[in-house]
Amino acid sequence: MLVDTQKQSTNHKPLVRAAFLLLAISVILGIGACTKKKSEAENAIHIAVSAKIKGLDPVMSDDMYSGDEVARVYEGLYQYHYLKRPYTLIPALAEAMPEISADGKTWTIKIKKGIVFQDDPAFKATGGKGRELTADDFVYSWKRLGDPKLASPGWWVFDGKIEGFNEWHDANAKAPTTDYNAAISGLHALDRYTIQLKLKNRSFQMMYALAMPFTVAVAREVVDNYGKEFLNHPVGTGPWKLGEYNPNSKIVYEKNPTYRTDTYPTEGDSQDQAAGLLADAGKKLPLADKIVISIIEEDQPRWLNFMAGELDYSGIPKDNFSQAIDTNGELKAELKAKGIVLTKSPSLDITHETFNMADPIVGKNKYLRQALSLAHNPGPFINLFYNGTALPAQGPIPPGLAGYDPDFKNPYVQFNVEKAKEYLAKAGFPGGKGLGPIEYVTQTSSTTRQMNEYLQKEFAAIGVELKINAYSWPEFQQAVKNKKGQMWGMAWGADYPDAEDFLQLFITKNGTPGPNDANYSNPEVDQLYEKSLMLQDGPERTAIYKQMVKIIVEDAPWVFGVHRLSYTVVNPWFKNYRYQEFTAGMSKYWRVDPALKAKK
């Protein structure tokens, strides 16, 4: 899913003036003094996110930030086992894994009985008491995902895969209102607790789709009751119930008193045992009483809050990296002495500078895109903004997924200013003459501004001017969907452990408002992609993935960035934290030791 280029678990940080630092420290200490007694008595989780939340409507949860918040309140059929590696799907609201026909096309899924939605005034028939979840709720929720009037960026997960669904989608695109009562031949509630899916073709990725925030269950009464304000009134079956909601500054969740019986996992490896991650085995979830989410867009205040004990875990800002991490890449002794723990893990993600292929200048001129790619020097960029811990991306597939080729070298990731100038001349703009400023859409944070200034200098070296237009995260996403600009910086984190999730970013039908925000289109790539969907993981599919990568790289719809390494520091009172690539729904396993927090 979409991630900004400074996701919290990475080691980015803005440059901040001393006056601001003093002010921030004084504010933090003041907050700490006021809240100390209260926080010591609570089993409350305190974390921060780096972007404003655009809303809590599941069908719009295409970025990491909104997806994580949606998954606190809502649940889907399946979830990832918290401790097992490789990542393993297990039932959530489903009673068991799906029954799949011999041809792989008919899926029958039973849901658990007795699951209820959270209490809410929208349930007028029951006097505000949450009613029982049924199979019809999933049918309705998935129709919302395919509702052309809503234009969900998540439609791609079902697009072209379920019998009759595209026909329903297209018919309602022409109708004045969407008919949710109209049947879809491949999507049924066979009875109160049974869902049946009929696929057009065998799909090896459908299981992953059923674990994404896009496909969680919502109640029709709630959507109808709140209308356009539904995005601010989430009511699900999940472990947390929304208490306080200000998407620009603070979100508070409280334990859902009607949450189903769900327990902490009892299976884990020897490392989990040694790390104390099985101490709560078998206990009812969620383990904490409350979650407090602070929206802190700048890296430095987040770090200061963590060091002051106001946050339970944090990424490490780039300018504090050498203060926290020693020359061996390990946590420094002074932080270890405080009981702070470091976790390091490669991220299944990629950063990139996207070309708007719908633009008549950059989108129609491959030599121009290749020239700008050649002008970018990833080595110094990685040292400056990632403290040397990231890996230059040669293609869209990150290490750790089938299809990644460690021996492949992207010819346009090889920094070469003279060659870049040659390609710029081939593009018809020798020395940049005749090419106006390239409009670059970006975000407002300090670190992003530094990255943009670095990119400006690189492009200026070959005679190209970059014009910066900065927005908040929700505004930035909207600008991208409206194709406002010729380039923008973005990152993509895996939705599931399959390279298909990265390659679908280049498929024609997934263009805006879908995940193909470059609006890239190549019929050969589309054909190879459709062929790959028919194959399970193996040499034949991997060969197709590699072929797709070579075509995409040559077309240069992106300036390929980096694959990141996540550095996360955790305070000693925060229990059961384990790095997760698929973070949605994981907060129910966490807790705080209030007594230990009081001591520290």
Buried (B, 14 or more C-beta within 10 A) or exposed (E): BBBBBBBBBBBBBBEBEEEBEEEBBEEBEEBBEEBBEEBBEBBBBBBBBBBBBBBBBBBBBBBBBBBBBBBBBBBBBBBBBBBBEEBEBBBBBBEEEBEBEEEBBBBBBBBBEEBBBBBBEBBEEBEEEBBBBBBBBBBBBBBBBBBBEBBBBBBBBBBEBBBBBBEBBEEBEEEEEBEBEEEBEBBBBEEEBBBBBBBBEBBBBBBBBBBBBBBBBBBBBBBEBBEEEBBBBBBBBBBBBBEEBEBEEBBBBBBBEEBBEBEBBEEBEEEBEEBEBBEBBEEEBBBBBBBBBBBBBBBBBBBBBBBBBBBBBBBBBBBBBEEBBEEEEEBBEEBEEEEBBBBBBBBBBBBBBBBBBBBEBBBEBBBBBBBBBBBBBBEEBBEEBBBEBBBBBBBBBBEBBBBBBEEEEBBBBBBBEEBBBBBBBBBEBBEBEEBEEBBBBBBBBBBBBBBBEBBBEBBEEBBBEBBBEBBBBBBBBBBBBEBBBBBBBBBBBBBBBBBBBBBBBBBBBBBBBBBBBBBBBBEEBBEBBEBBBBBEBEEEBBBBBBBBBEEBBEBBBBBBBBBBBBBBBBBBBBBBBBBBBBBBBBBBBBBBBBEBBEEE
